[in-house]
Amino acid sequence: MTWVGQRVARKEDLPLVTGTGTYVPDFNLPGTLEVAFVRSPLAHARILNIDTAEALSAEGVVAIYTGPDIRDQVHALVLDQEAAPPGLETAAPEIHPATIEILADAEVRHVGQAVAAVVADSRYHAEDAAELVRIDYDELRAALDPEQARLPGAPIVFDNVPNNVQARYRIRVG
């Protein structure tokens, strides 16, 4: 029997909408730890200091990690485009890879960027302790509008990405 074009009776809806379904967070295996991230409230800033002392002493906290703590063990993500999109193979790409740390190290580049990871024995303890992490920032000018960000003199998000343009393709037609 083919399912394409047919109405399919859903079996999972009733338990989920009545609150009797099981979700991944409902599993509580022994030794399971939870993580909560402390995120930047600023679009662009230098990180001057991260104080985790009070959070480390909070109930249930196992560890707190910051960018400097993990920089030698966890590699940053590189935003790169190694191959041209289909149809643009001859487009002479100009590509500037951008590096994003898993946890911001010295600078945050967008609102919500993770700055610290709080590991605890429960989600509640992790979130409570995350609120105790104190971060001092030196706020920098931010590139908030994509069109304005490309103009000369705009704040640069990544030092190695001139004019905030990560990839440019020149296409000749005719």
N, C-alpha and C positions, 0 to 999 in steps of 0.2 A: 504494500500500500504506500502511496506517496503522500507526504505531508504538505507539499507545496500547494498553496491555494486552498487548503482545508482549514477549518476551524479546529484548533487543538485545545482540548479541555485542560485547564491548568489545575494541578493538584496542590501546588505549594501556597497558593494565595490565602486560603482560609486560616491556616495556622499563623502566618506572618501578620495578617491584618488584625487578628484577634489577640495578638501578644503571646501566643503559645508556641511560636516557632523558635528554632534554635539558630543563633547567629554565632560567628566565630568568637566574639568577645564573651559568649556564654560559657565557653569551655574553660574550666579552671583546673589546669593540670598542676600537680605538685612541682614547686620550683620555678614556675613561670614568673617572669619579670615583665614589667611594663615600662614604657618610656614616654616621657612628655618632653616636647621641645620648647625651649625658650626662643622666641622669635623677635626679630627687630621691628620696632614700631616706626622706624625711619626708612626713607627711601634710599639715602646714601649717607654714610657716616664712617668715620674711623672708630675702631673700638679702642678705648683708652684703658679700660680695666674691667675685668669680670670677677666679681666677688661671689664665691660659692660657699663660703664658710657656714653661713646660717642654714642654707639649703642642705648641705652635707650632714648636718646634725639633726635634720628633721626625721620624723618617724618613718621607718620603712625604706629609707634611701640606701641604695647599695653603692651607687657611683654617680658621678657627674662628669661629663666629658665636654670639653670646649675645643675649638679649632686647634690651638697650640698643642693640646693633649694628644690629638690623633694625627697631626700633620705627617708624621713619619711612618705611620702604619696604614693610613687610609688615603688612597690617591684621589685627587680632585677629579671632577668630571670635566672633560674637555668638549666644549661645544664646537664641533667641527663638521664640515660637510666634505667628506673625502671624495665623493663622487657627485658629478652633476646630475640633477634630476633628468628623467627621461626626456629626450628631445632637445636638451641643452648641452649635449656632449661637446659641441664645437663653440660654446659661448664664451670662451676665455674667462674662466672664473677668477675673481679676486677674493680670496678667502682669508680671514683673520680669526684663527681659533681663539675662543674665550675660555678661560679656566674658572670653574665654580667649585669652591670648597664645599665639602659635605656639611661642615659646620664652619661658618665664617671665621676666618683667622684674624686678620687685621682690619678688615673693612667690610661693611655690609653694602650691598648694591641694590637691594629692593626691600620694600615693606614685606615682612613675613619671612625673611631669610632666617634659617635656623642658625642660632648662635651657640646654644648649649643643649645637651641632651641629658635629662635627669632620669636615671634608672632606679626603679623602686619595686617593692613587693606587691604593689597594687596600683591601678590607674589613679585612684584618688590620692594616694601618697605621692606619686610622681607629679601630678598636677599641682598639689599643694606646695611641694618643695620647689617646683619650677617658678612659682610666684615669689619665692624668697631669693632667687638669684638676682643680684644687682649688677647692672652693666652701665658703665659710664661711656658715653659716646661724644664725639666731636662731630656735630652735624655738618655735612658738606652740601653744596648745591647739587640738586638732583635733576636728572633728565626725566621729565614727567610727560612730555608730549612727543610722540614719535617723529612728527614732522619737525618740531623745534630741535629735537635731539640731533638731527643731521646737519644743522647749521653751524658755521664757524663760531667758535666761542661757547658752544653749548657744553655743559658738564659732561665729561667722558666717563662712561660706566666702567669699561675695561681699558686699561692703559694701552694694550696692544691692538685695540680695535678703533682705528681712526674714524672720526665723525660718527661713531656708534653704529657703523654699518658692518655687520659681521660677514656678509657675503654679497657680492655684486657680480652680475652676469651681463656681459655686453653681447647683444644679439644683433647681427646684421641680417637684414631681409632684403632680397632683390639683387 
